[in-house]
């Protein structure tokens, strides 16, 4: 697997993780049982994951535009 393929695979994996964490936060009842601090940390983690996804998308776009 070359660099570009690994980058796209990383993006796909991250999208799946974002989806899973979003589902956990919004749907899974266990989330409501967590401490306020832990819930805040998970929400913050989700936001950073989305930011990282944006960076991956920009990197992929840059490679594709060459």
C-alpha positions, -999 to 999 in steps of 0.1 A, spaced: 0 0 0 15 33 -10 14 66 9 -17 79 -8 -36 47 -3 -26 46 34 -39 82 38 -72 73 23 -75 42 45 -67 63 76 -95 87 65 -120 59 61 -110 44 95 -113 78 112 -147 84 96 -159 51 111 -145 61 145 -162 95 144 -195 78 135 -192 53 164 -183 79 189 -211 102 177 -235 73 181 -223 65 216 -227 102 226 -261 106 210 -278 72 213 -262 48 238 -277 51 273 -244 43 289 -232 78 279 -257 94 303 -242 75 332 -208 89 328 -195 118 349 -199 153 335 -161 155 331 -159 123 311 -188 134 289 -170 167 282 -138 149 274 -156 126 249 -172 156 232 -139 173 230 -123 142 216 -150 140 189 -143 176 179 -106 170 176 -113 139 156 -134 160 132 -106 185 129 -81 158 122 -105 144 95 -106 178 79 -68 179 78 -67 144 62 -92 156 36 -71 186 28 -40 165 24 -58 141 1 -72 170 -19 -37 184 -23 -23 152 -36 -51 147 -60 -47 182 -74 -11 176 -85 
